[in-house]
Amino acid sequence: MSEKTTTLKNEYVRVDCGGKWPCRSLRDGRSYGGNQSWFTDESDRWIKPLGCGLISCADIILYKSGRTDLKMDEYKDFVRSLNRGFLRVRPRLGVNGFFMAWGIRRRLKALGVPYKARWCFSKRKLLDRIRDMLQRDMPVTIAAGPQLGRKSKRSGVEFLARNAQNAITNPSWRSGLVRDHYVTVTGLIESEEHTLLQISSWGERYYIDWEDYLRYMRLPLTFFSNIMYIG
């Protein structure tokens, strides 16, 4: 089975946690992107439960600035600096989608990357735009939005792993479906059998089956499952 892989041109953001937190999807002692659960100080109280959008934006900004190898304290200080501006995590709400697009646009412009950022809701265009952004070396914020009302037994998106033989597995360290959550797409794997999004979430490298994501999007009363298109 042949695969077509579209990935970022450089290594993604990796954080040296100094033994304070174990990365289970990669074995070199560094995380794959940031993790909102690292923020346990009282002053960070809303980042831990609601900071997934902030983390995704922070990782994109760090990647485009070339700062991809950080210590945990460096990473946390950078995220806190963003949390004091347009990307502030609001109590019970998280980061407003409009401010996510506005905030990341301002920071990328300061880096000499003058792209616009906007949300794409078209199911027909989502995959092509993910591929386009990765080909331009731009990570992609993607949302598995909330489902209102009564939840179905399949209310959420399944996070997968790949073993040493590249077979799809269920990660032993987590179970359950994910919703109401932002992650960052760092790669796209396409074959006759499946299309997988390679993602960063909670400091780990996971995979999402594209058909599973579309299935969740089509559930009744499921909203705001989309991508932030930067281009």
C-alpha positions in Angstrom: 0.0 0.0 0.0 1.6 3.3 -1.1 1.2 6.5 0.8 1.4 10.1 -0.1 2.7 12.2 2.8 2.6 16.0 3.1 4.4 17.3 6.1 6.0 20.5 7.4 9.5 21.2 6.0 11.2 21.4 9.4 11.0 19.7 12.8 7.9 20.7 14.7 8.0 22.4 18.1 9.7 20.1 20.7 9.8 21.0 24.4 12.4 19.5 26.7 10.4 18.8 29.9 13.4 18.0 32.0 11.8 14.8 33.3 8.8 16.7 34.6 6.4 15.2 32.1 6.7 12.0 30.0 6.0 12.1 26.3 4.6 8.6 25.4 4.2 8.9 21.7 7.9 9.8 21.1 10.8 8.4 23.1 13.5 11.1 23.0 12.3 12.9 26.2 10.8 15.9 24.4 7.2 16.7 23.8 5.5 17.1 20.4 4.2 20.6 20.6 2.9 22.2 23.8 0.5 20.9 26.5 -2.1 23.0 28.3 -1.9 20.7 31.3 1.6 22.0 32.2 0.0 25.3 33.4 -0.9 24.5 37.0 -0.1 27.9 38.7 -3.1 29.8 40.1 -2.3 32.7 37.7 -2.7 30.2 34.8 -6.0 28.8 36.1 -7.9 29.0 32.8 -5.1 27.8 30.5 -5.1 24.3 31.8 -8.9 23.5 31.2 -9.5 25.9 28.3 -6.2 26.8 26.7 -6.1 24.4 23.7 -6.6 27.2 21.2 -3.9 29.3 22.8 -1.5 26.4 22.7 -2.2 25.7 19.0 -1.6 29.4 18.2 1.6 29.5 20.3 3.0 26.5 18.5 2.3 27.9 15.1 4.0 31.2 16.0 7.0 29.4 17.5 7.3 27.2 14.4 7.2 30.1 12.0 9.8 32.0 14.1 12.2 29.0 14.0 12.0 28.5 17.8 11.3 24.8 17.8 13.6 23.5 20.5 12.7 25.0 23.9 12.9 24.2 27.6 9.6 23.9 29.4 10.0 27.1 31.4 10.8 29.0 28.1 7.7 27.6 26.5 5.5 28.4 29.4 6.8 32.0 29.5 6.1 32.4 25.8 2.5 31.1 26.2 1.9 33.4 29.1 3.1 36.4 27.1 0.5 35.6 24.4 -2.2 35.1 27.1 -1.7 38.7 28.1 -2.7 39.9 24.6 -5.2 39.1 21.9 -5.0 35.4 22.6 -6.1 35.7 26.2 -8.0 32.7 27.6 -11.3 33.8 28.9 -13.0 32.2 32.0 -15.4 29.4 30.9 -15.0 30.4 27.2 -11.4 29.8 26.2 -10.0 31.9 23.3 -12.6 33.5 21.1 -12.2 32.2 17.5 -12.2 35.8 16.1 -9.4 36.8 18.4 -7.4 33.6 17.6 -7.4 34.6 13.9 -6.7 38.3 14.7 -4.0 37.5 17.2 -2.1 35.0 15.1 -2.3 37.3 12.1 -0.7 40.2 14.1 2.1 37.9 15.4 2.9 36.4 12.0 2.9 39.8 10.4 5.6 40.9 12.9 7.6 37.8 11.8 7.4 38.9 8.1 4.7 36.4 7.3 1.9 38.8 6.2 -0.9 36.2 5.7 -4.5 36.6 6.5 -6.1 34.2 9.0 -9.8 33.2 8.8 -12.0 30.3 9.6 -13.0 27.8 6.9 -16.3 26.0 7.4 -16.7 24.3 4.0 -16.5 20.6 4.3 -15.7 20.4 0.6 -12.7 22.7 0.9 -11.2 21.6 4.3 -8.9 18.8 3.2 -7.6 20.8 0.2 -6.8 23.8 2.4 -5.0 21.6 5.0 -2.9 20.2 2.2 -2.2 23.7 0.8 -1.1 25.1 4.2 1.2 22.1 4.9 2.8 22.5 1.4 3.5 26.1 2.3 5.1 25.0 5.6 2.2 26.3 7.8 0.8 24.2 10.6 -3.0 24.1 10.8 -5.3 24.7 13.7 -8.3 22.4 13.4 -11.3 22.2 15.8 -13.4 19.3 16.8 -16.2 21.5 18.0 -18.8 20.9 20.7 -22.0 19.0 20.3 -25.1 20.5 21.9 -28.0 18.7 23.4 -28.0 15.0 24.0 -24.6 13.4 23.2 -24.5 10.3 21.0 -22.2 7.3 21.9 -20.0 8.4 19.0 -19.8 12.1 20.1 -16.2 12.9 19.4 -13.1 12.2 17.4 -10.8 9.2 18.1 -7.1 9.9 18.6 -4.9 7.2 17.1 -1.2 6.3 17.2 1.1 4.5 14.8 3.5 1.8 15.9 7.1 1.1 14.7 5.6 -0.7 11.6 3.3 2.3 10.9 0.2 0.3 11.7 -2.7 2.2 13.2 -3.2 1.5 16.9 -5.2 2.9 19.9 -2.7 4.6 22.3 -2.5 2.7 25.5 -2.2 5.9 27.6 -5.5 7.4 26.6 -9.0 6.3 25.7 -12.3 8.0 24.8 -13.4 10.4 22.1 -12.4 14.1 21.9 -14.6 17.0 21.2 -14.7 20.8 22.0 -10.9 20.9 21.4 -8.3 22.5 19.1 -5.3 20.6 17.8 -2.6 21.4 15.3 -2.2 19.5 12.1 1.5 18.8 11.2 1.1 16.3 8.4 -1.2 14.6 6.0 -1.0 10.9 5.1 -3.1 9.7 2.1 -3.5 6.2 0.7 -6.2 4.1 -0.9 -7.1 2.7 2.5 -7.3 5.9 4.6 -6.5 9.6 5.0 -4.8 10.5 8.3 -4.1 13.8 9.9 -1.0 13.8 11.9 -1.6 16.2 14.8 -0.1 17.7 18.0 -2.3 17.6 21.1 -1.4 17.7 24.8 2.3 17.4 23.9 1.8 14.1 22.0 1.8 13.1 18.4 -1.5 11.6 17.4 -3.4 10.8 14.2 -7.0 11.4 13.3 -8.8 9.4 10.6 -10.3 12.0 8.2 -13.5 10.0 7.7 -13.9 9.8 11.5 -13.6 13.6 11.6 -16.2 14.1 8.9 -18.5 11.7 10.6 -18.3 13.8 13.8 -18.9 17.0 11.8 -22.1 15.5 10.4 -23.7 14.6 13.7 -26.8 16.7 14.7 -26.1 19.8 16.7 -22.3 19.6 16.2 -20.9 23.1 15.6 -17.6 24.9 14.8 -15.6 21.9 13.5 -13.4 23.7 11.1 -9.8 25.0 10.4 -8.1 28.3 10.7 -6.9 28.9 7.2 -3.8 31.1 7.0 -2.9 32.2 3.5 
